[in-house]
Amino acid sequence: MDRLVPRMRQHAASIFGEMSVLATQMGAINLGQGFPDTDGPQILKDAAIAAIVDGRGNQYPPVHGLPLLREAVSTHQQRFYALSIDPDTDVVIGTGASEIIAAALLAFVDTDDEVIIFEPWFDVYDAGISLARGRRVAVPLLPPTFRPDVDALRAAVTPRTKVLLINSPHNPTGTVFTIEELQTIADIAIEHNLIVISDEAYEHLWYTGHPHIPISTLPGMFERTVTIGSGGKCFSFTGWKVGWASGPRELIAAVRVVRQHLSFVSGGPLQWAIAAGLDLPNSYFADFRADLESKRDILTSGLREVGLEVVPSQGTYFVMTDVRSLGFDDGMQFCREAAERARVVAIPVAALCADPQIGRTYVRWAFCKQPSVLREATAQLATAFA
Ligand SMILES: *Cc1c(COP(=O)(O)O)cnc(C)c1O
């Protein structure tokens, strides 16, 4: 690692990669990495294929995204959240939500600027802040309920704070922020004139009783918020890597400047397909949510039968458990033993925290898998840990 710039050395290993290697070695069921084991709608595949075959999608699309897709993002934000977005100026398309997050951090964060994120976090945030030479300031989602610690958030703001990066529905905890929590976060952002980057990759995966509310819909928030979406997560095509951001033109213009110099454009045919996806009727999004909610319920009850204490999941692909209920004191140790003894792989949450105490006894399980796979996994766990 001598040749790697020092600030990136701490990001050399990815816990998701590590645990997937372990899953392959052990021939284990991989409930670590969050990708569905069934494909999304055929109509999207057909749209991608058609754009290749008839030649519409085979050369560079316009730099900030295919106009049809920017239009579809605008219509989607209006339909679901009553937000008025100008597709010409207020949207940018990128290579997955991941590239947009990196571009936004590089656009807004200068050397030693502080970025507040909640921990546990999604790993690209931490690495993206290092790329921008910013400083990560972590504020906990507090166990055992993993709600945002808003007092700690208020205390974390300094004159160097530039960006507040939030994620709801939240990976890995499954927490969906309430309107009250969002309002408190919004008050802090407005008081300190912060830019908010809101990662809403799981905007359509919130479950009964826990509706997703974009923070940009709160008074005074649209003008300071970049809202990020993911075609992979909305349509179960995580390999396609088409994402977008929407927001006020000043902020989107800044993100566009940086993003165009990263991947220049993202995959042409897939932009046509994701535009078709965003135009699907409300019933698609309702059925999608109901399908994942039933998978959440299957995994939750299976894990409870194993004897694991579950942190109820309100959204995303994920549910967490506290491994102390099976006599373990360390999530990493539990994950190793689960891989070896039960042939099931999960993710230790401590790997996604600055303060290892916060996630130490928790592990994350993905339920975006077929019911038979979820049942088999929990049966194997039950046998191994009986
Ligand atoms: C998967 C994920 C992303 C990345 O989405 P892509 O479109 O695949 O780049 C961003 N944020 C969160 C919270 C995610 O889980």
The ligand as an SDF file (V2000), in Angstrom:
LIG
                    3D

 15 15  0  0  0  0  0  0  0  0999 V2000
  -26.8560    0.6830   -2.5840 C   0  0  0  0  0  0  0  0  0  0  0  0
  -26.7770    2.0150   -1.9430 C   0  0  0  0  0  0  0  0  0  0  0  0
  -26.2970    3.1150   -2.6620 C   0  0  0  0  0  0  0  0  0  0  0  0
  -25.6630    2.9870   -4.0160 C   0  0  0  0  0  0  0  0  0  0  0  0
  -26.5560    2.8660   -5.0250 O   0  0  0  0  0  0  0  0  0  0  0  0
  -26.0410    2.5830   -6.5390 P   0  0  0  0  0  0  0  0  0  0  0  0
  -27.1170    3.1430   -7.3530 O   0  0  0  0  0  0  0  0  0  0  0  0
  -25.8710    1.0970   -6.6510 O   0  0  0  0  0  0  0  0  0  0  0  0
  -24.7280    3.2780   -6.6910 O   0  0  0  0  0  0  0  0  0  0  0  0
  -26.3090    4.3520   -2.0480 C   0  0  0  0  0  0  0  0  0  0  0  0
  -26.7580    4.4960   -0.7930 N   0  0  0  0  0  0  0  0  0  0  0  0
  -27.1980    3.4610   -0.0650 C   0  0  0  0  0  0  0  0  0  0  0  0
  -27.6650    3.7010    1.3230 C   0  0  0  0  0  0  0  0  0  0  0  0
  -27.2120    2.1800   -0.6020 C   0  0  0  0  0  0  0  0  0  0  0  0
  -27.5800    1.1420    0.1420 O   0  0  0  0  0  0  0  0  0  0  0  0
  1  2  1  0
  2  3  1  0
  2 14  2  0
  3  4  1  0
  3 10  2  0
  4  5  1  0
  5  6  1  0
  6  7  2  0
  6  8  1  0
  6  9  1  0
 10 11  1  0
 11 12  2  0
 12 13  1  0
 12 14  1  0
 14 15  1  0
M  END
$$$$
